[in-house]
Structures are given as C-alpha cells and as structure tokens.
C-alpha cells in the first residue's frame, strides 16, 4: 500500500510546546506574588512554600515509584500545585499544614484519578478546601507578626472601611499569595503574552462578578466597593492561575465563557450572601465539577450528525 494511504492516530498537529514548558512558565509567573508574600510576611512564608512544594513533588515521586509508573516530576506540574497551594495558605500556618495539604493534593486529587490530565478538580484548591474543612481555625487565622485583625474582605463584609491602595499593593492580611493585586496581574500579563492563557475564562469571570456586585452588592455602582472586592481575597489568584487550569476548565470556546460566567455568579453569591467573606475556592471547585456538563452542551456537533432523518 502507498505511504500516502496510511493514516496515523491523532494528534496530527505537533508543537514544540510541552507540559514542562507551560508549567515552568506558570511557576515564573507566580514568582512576583511569591516574592511579595515573603517580603510581606517574612521567612515563615518561605518555609511554608518550601515544605509544601517539597511535599507535592515527593508524594508524586514516591507514588510513581511504588506503582512502577513513569516518573513525571520533571513536568513541573507538582511544583505548580505545591506553589499554588502554598500561596493559598495563611502565613502563620504551621509547616505541617503545607505537608498535609501537599500530600492530599497529589495523592488523593491527582494520582488516584490517573495523574496529570485526569484529575476532576484543581489539586491545589481541592487541598485547600480539605484543609479548610479539617483545620478551620488554622486556615482562618490570618494574624501574624506583620498584621493582626481581620482581612480586608472580612472588614468590608462587616461594614467597616478598608484601604484600597494597601489592598492593591498588598500591604494587608490574607493568604501568602493573594494580597498583592499588582504582583498577580504582572504574572497574569506574563502568561497572556506567552500565550499560555487567554482572557476568555478570567475575563468573563471578573466581568460577571462585577455585574453581580452592582446588581446585588447593596452599593450600586460604587467604584470603591467594587475595587475592594477585586483587589481583596483570592479573586485575581483564582481567576488567572487556577480557573485557567487546562485540565479542569472546559475545552470548548463557548464552554469557557459559560464557565467564567458561572464562577463569577458563584463567587458573588458566596461573598454577598454567604457567611464567609471569601468564596473563590469553593466557586472554582464547584465549577470544576460542572465542567463535564458544560462541555456536553457546548461541544460542536459533527457535520451530518445534528439531526436524524424522518
């Protein structure tokens, strides 16, 4: 048979872009937020980052060795998971919290479901929600040497006043990586310029959330109130670095817009009507669980398959 008649299995389009390239780019993009977190909260934040990243990498290595599987720690996905989880932890959390969370993220959320590409939710956020449920007092304690008292979002929910400039810069209480809006936006711009992410998910997420605040936030179109919600909490970290996760977001173009809208609505509901001042983590986790349904209703129909003959 002629070579022209041979058809290989897909994919037929190849690229020099690898998983390791993408994950390394995400690590670099997170460095501004990580660096500011260390500057803002001190050496304890650095120790927590090191322990968390080490636990995710070692857990993946040990599991794959024990199961006689190919070692994949070289793709940097475990590093990204560990770093994202560390940035979602309070700076005063004990080091073992990072270790427990890192093991849960890799072993339970990622490896037991087949490894990279098979996990049904973002491993870092899955681990954070697990820690919030299991160690609520530790995960909700944001007092440290640098700051005392409630986070800006908690003060805002209680009717207090917040310093928006401090929130944009990052000189506030919060988790290690969520406080500096500037650092997060710098990292996001880096990923957008490299083409690693685009604005379909984060753009629709943020716009929907702002519209929700205007309609149901109780302040109307109040720029100060909206700015405080955008700069406070994990919205920017979640929108640009976790909602855009290739594995747990929809693959269809329309699905990504619907996914972003869903996340914006859920975050608005949790923040405005929920007992907690935050809501990004739970919004993205719930969105991850609904991705199969979103893809089912937005997947293009193959030519000639749209309808049946009478």
C-alpha positions as CSV (number, residue, x, y, z in Angstrom):
1,X,0.0,0.0,0.0
2,X,1.2,3.5,-0.8
3,X,2.5,5.6,2.1
4,X,0.0,8.3,1.0
5,X,-2.8,6.0,2.1
6,X,-1.5,5.4,5.6
7,X,-3.3,7.4,8.4
8,X,-1.7,7.6,11.8
9,X,-3.5,8.1,15.0
10,X,-4.2,11.6,16.2
11,X,-2.9,14.2,17.1
12,X,-1.7,15.2,13.6
13,X,-0.7,18.7,14.6
14,X,2.5,18.8,16.6
15,X,4.0,21.6,18.6
16,X,7.3,22.3,20.4
17,X,5.2,23.4,23.4
18,X,5.4,20.8,26.2
19,X,3.7,20.4,29.6
20,X,7.1,21.2,31.2
21,X,7.3,24.5,29.2
22,X,3.8,25.5,30.3
23,X,4.2,24.6,33.9
24,X,7.6,26.3,34.1
25,X,6.0,29.5,32.7
26,X,3.3,29.3,35.4
27,X,6.0,29.0,38.1
28,X,7.8,32.0,36.8
29,X,4.5,34.0,36.6
30,X,3.8,33.1,40.3
31,X,7.2,34.4,41.4
32,X,6.1,38.0,41.8
33,X,3.3,37.0,44.1
34,X,5.5,34.5,46.0
35,X,8.3,37.1,46.4
36,X,5.9,39.7,47.7
37,X,4.4,37.2,50.1
38,X,7.9,36.5,51.5
39,X,8.6,40.3,51.7
40,X,5.2,40.9,53.3
41,X,5.1,38.1,55.8
42,X,8.7,37.1,56.4
43,X,10.7,33.9,56.5
44,X,7.8,31.8,57.7
45,X,6.1,32.2,54.3
46,X,9.2,31.0,52.6
47,X,9.5,27.9,54.8
48,X,5.8,27.1,54.2
49,X,6.4,27.4,50.4
50,X,9.4,25.1,50.5
51,X,7.7,22.5,52.7
52,X,4.5,22.5,50.5
53,X,6.3,22.2,47.2
54,X,8.6,19.5,48.6
55,X,5.6,17.5,49.8
56,X,3.9,17.6,46.4
57,X,7.0,16.7,44.5
58,X,8.0,13.9,46.9
59,X,4.5,12.5,47.1
60,X,4.3,12.2,43.3
61,X,7.7,10.7,43.1
62,X,7.1,8.1,45.8
63,X,3.7,7.1,44.4
64,X,5.0,6.6,40.9
65,X,8.0,4.6,42.2
66,X,5.7,2.5,44.4
67,X,3.2,1.9,41.5
68,X,6.1,1.3,39.0
69,X,4.8,4.1,36.8
70,X,6.8,6.6,34.8
71,X,8.2,9.4,37.0
72,X,6.7,12.7,35.9
73,X,8.0,15.2,38.3
74,X,10.1,16.7,35.5
75,X,7.0,18.2,34.0
76,X,6.8,20.7,36.9
77,X,3.1,20.1,37.4
78,X,3.7,19.0,41.0
79,X,5.7,22.2,41.6
80,X,2.9,24.3,40.3
81,X,0.4,22.5,42.6
82,X,2.6,22.9,45.6
83,X,3.3,26.6,44.9
84,X,-0.3,27.4,44.3
85,X,-1.3,25.6,47.5
86,X,1.3,27.5,49.5
87,X,0.1,30.8,48.1
88,X,-3.4,29.9,49.4
89,X,-2.2,29.2,52.9
90,X,-2.2,31.7,55.8
91,X,1.3,32.9,56.6
92,X,1.0,31.9,60.3
93,X,0.0,28.3,59.4
94,X,2.4,25.6,60.8
95,X,4.7,23.9,58.4
96,X,2.9,20.6,58.7
97,X,-0.3,22.1,57.2
98,X,1.6,22.6,54.0
99,X,2.8,19.0,54.1
100,X,-0.7,17.5,54.8
101,X,-2.2,19.7,52.0
102,X,0.5,18.8,49.5
103,X,0.1,15.0,50.1
104,X,-3.7,15.3,49.8
105,X,-3.4,17.4,46.6
106,X,-1.2,14.9,44.8
107,X,-2.2,11.6,46.2
108,X,-6.0,12.0,46.5
109,X,-7.0,14.6,43.9
110,X,-4.4,13.9,41.2
111,X,-2.7,10.5,41.3
112,X,-5.6,8.3,42.4
113,X,-7.6,9.6,39.5
114,X,-4.9,8.8,36.9
115,X,-2.3,11.6,37.2
116,X,-1.9,14.8,35.2
117,X,-4.8,15.3,32.8
118,X,-7.2,13.0,34.7
119,X,-7.9,15.0,37.9
120,X,-11.5,16.2,38.1
121,X,-10.7,19.3,40.1
122,X,-7.8,21.6,40.7
123,X,-5.5,19.8,43.1
124,X,-4.3,22.9,44.9
125,X,-7.8,24.1,45.5
126,X,-9.1,20.7,46.4
127,X,-6.4,20.5,49.1
128,X,-7.2,24.0,50.3
129,X,-10.9,23.1,50.7
130,X,-9.9,19.9,52.5
131,X,-7.7,21.9,54.9
132,X,-10.4,24.5,55.4
133,X,-12.8,21.8,56.5
134,X,-10.3,19.8,58.5
135,X,-8.4,22.6,60.2
136,X,-10.8,25.6,60.1
137,X,-9.3,27.5,63.0
138,X,-5.8,27.3,61.5
139,X,-6.8,28.1,57.9
140,X,-8.9,31.1,59.0
141,X,-6.3,32.6,61.3
142,X,-4.6,35.5,59.4
143,X,-2.9,37.1,62.4
144,X,0.9,37.2,62.1
145,X,3.8,39.3,63.1
146,X,3.1,41.8,60.3
147,X,-0.7,42.1,60.7
148,X,-3.4,41.5,63.3
149,X,-7.1,41.5,62.9
150,X,-9.5,40.6,60.1
151,X,-8.7,40.5,56.4
152,X,-9.9,43.5,54.3
153,X,-12.8,41.4,52.9
154,X,-13.9,40.4,56.3
155,X,-13.9,44.1,57.4
156,X,-15.8,45.1,54.3
157,X,-18.4,42.4,54.9
158,X,-18.8,43.7,58.5
159,X,-19.5,47.2,57.2
160,X,-16.0,48.6,58.0
161,X,-13.7,50.7,55.9
162,X,-10.7,49.4,54.0
163,X,-7.6,51.0,52.4
164,X,-7.9,50.1,48.7
165,X,-4.4,51.3,47.9
166,X,-3.0,48.9,50.5
167,X,-5.1,46.1,49.1
168,X,-3.8,46.8,45.5
169,X,-0.2,46.9,46.7
170,X,-0.6,44.0,49.1
171,X,0.1,45.5,52.5
172,X,-2.8,43.7,54.1
173,X,-3.6,40.5,55.9
174,X,-4.5,37.4,53.9
175,X,-3.0,34.3,52.5
176,X,0.6,34.3,51.3
177,X,-0.1,34.9,47.6
178,X,-3.4,36.6,47.4
179,X,-2.7,40.0,48.9
180,X,-0.8,41.9,46.1
181,X,-3.1,42.6,43.2
182,X,-0.2,44.2,41.3
183,X,2.1,41.1,41.7
184,X,-0.7,38.8,40.5
185,X,-1.6,41.0,37.5
186,X,2.1,41.2,36.5
187,X,2.3,37.4,36.5
188,X,-1.0,37.1,34.6
189,X,0.2,39.5,31.9
190,X,3.3,37.4,31.5
191,X,1.2,34.3,30.9
192,X,-1.1,36.1,28.4
193,X,1.9,37.5,26.5
194,X,3.4,34.0,26.2
195,X,0.0,32.6,25.0
196,X,-0.2,30.2,28.0
197,X,-3.6,31.6,29.0
198,X,-6.1,34.0,27.4
199,X,-8.9,36.2,28.7
200,X,-11.9,34.0,27.9
201,X,-12.2,32.4,31.4
202,X,-10.7,35.2,33.7
203,X,-12.4,38.0,31.7
204,X,-15.9,36.5,31.8
205,X,-15.3,35.6,35.4
206,X,-14.3,39.1,36.6
207,X,-16.9,40.9,34.4
208,X,-19.7,38.7,35.7
209,X,-18.6,39.1,39.3
210,X,-18.5,42.9,38.9
211,X,-22.0,42.9,37.3
212,X,-23.2,40.8,40.2
213,X,-21.8,43.2,42.7
214,X,-23.5,46.2,41.0
215,X,-26.9,44.4,41.0
216,X,-26.9,42.6,44.3
217,X,-24.0,44.0,46.4
218,X,-26.2,46.6,48.0
219,X,-23.9,49.5,47.0
220,X,-25.0,50.0,43.4
221,X,-22.2,51.2,41.1
222,X,-19.7,52.1,43.8
223,X,-16.1,52.1,42.4
224,X,-14.6,51.9,45.9
225,X,-16.7,48.8,46.8
226,X,-16.0,47.1,43.5
227,X,-12.3,47.9,43.6
228,X,-12.1,46.5,47.2
229,X,-13.7,43.2,46.1
230,X,-11.5,42.9,43.1
231,X,-8.3,43.6,45.0
232,X,-9.2,41.6,48.1
233,X,-9.1,37.9,48.7
234,X,-8.2,35.3,46.1
235,X,-10.1,36.6,43.1
236,X,-7.1,37.5,41.0
237,X,-5.1,34.5,42.0
238,X,-8.1,32.2,41.3
239,X,-9.2,33.9,38.0
240,X,-5.8,33.9,36.3
241,X,-4.0,31.0,37.8
242,X,-6.5,28.3,38.9
243,X,-9.7,28.8,36.8
244,X,-7.5,28.7,33.7
245,X,-6.1,25.3,34.5
246,X,-6.1,23.3,31.2
247,X,-7.3,20.1,32.8
248,X,-10.2,21.3,34.8
249,X,-11.6,24.0,32.6
250,X,-13.9,23.4,29.5
251,X,-12.2,22.7,26.2
252,X,-14.8,24.5,24.1
253,X,-14.7,28.2,23.4
254,X,-18.3,28.8,24.4
255,X,-17.9,26.4,27.4
256,X,-15.0,28.6,28.7
257,X,-17.2,31.7,28.6
258,X,-20.0,29.9,30.4
259,X,-17.5,28.5,32.9
260,X,-16.3,32.0,33.6
261,X,-19.8,33.4,34.0
262,X,-20.7,30.5,36.4
263,X,-17.6,31.2,38.5
264,X,-18.5,34.9,38.7
265,X,-22.0,34.2,39.8
266,X,-20.9,31.6,42.4
267,X,-18.2,33.9,43.8
268,X,-20.8,36.8,44.0
269,X,-23.3,34.5,45.8
270,X,-20.7,33.2,48.3
271,X,-19.3,36.7,49.1
272,X,-22.5,38.6,49.3
273,X,-24.9,36.1,50.8
274,X,-22.6,33.5,52.4
275,X,-21.3,33.6,55.9
276,X,-17.7,33.9,54.8
277,X,-16.1,36.9,53.3
278,X,-14.4,34.8,50.6
279,X,-15.7,32.3,48.1
280,X,-13.3,31.9,45.2
281,X,-12.0,28.4,46.2
282,X,-15.5,26.9,46.5
283,X,-16.7,28.6,43.4
284,X,-13.9,27.1,41.3
285,X,-14.3,23.7,42.8
286,X,-18.0,23.6,42.1
287,X,-17.2,24.9,38.6
288,X,-14.7,22.1,38.1
289,X,-17.4,19.6,38.9
290,X,-19.8,21.1,36.4
291,X,-17.3,21.1,33.5
292,X,-18.4,17.8,32.0
293,X,-22.0,19.1,31.8
294,X,-20.8,22.4,30.3
295,X,-18.7,20.6,27.7
296,X,-21.7,18.3,26.9
297,X,-24.0,21.2,26.0
298,X,-21.3,23.3,24.2
299,X,-19.4,20.6,22.2
300,X,-19.8,21.2,18.5
301,X,-21.8,18.6,16.7
302,X,-20.0,16.7,13.9
303,X,-21.1,17.5,10.4
304,X,-24.1,15.4,9.3
305,X,-24.9,14.3,12.9
306,X,-27.1,17.2,14.0
307,X,-30.5,15.6,13.2
308,X,-31.9,12.3,12.3
309,X,-33.8,11.5,9.1
310,X,-37.5,11.2,9.5
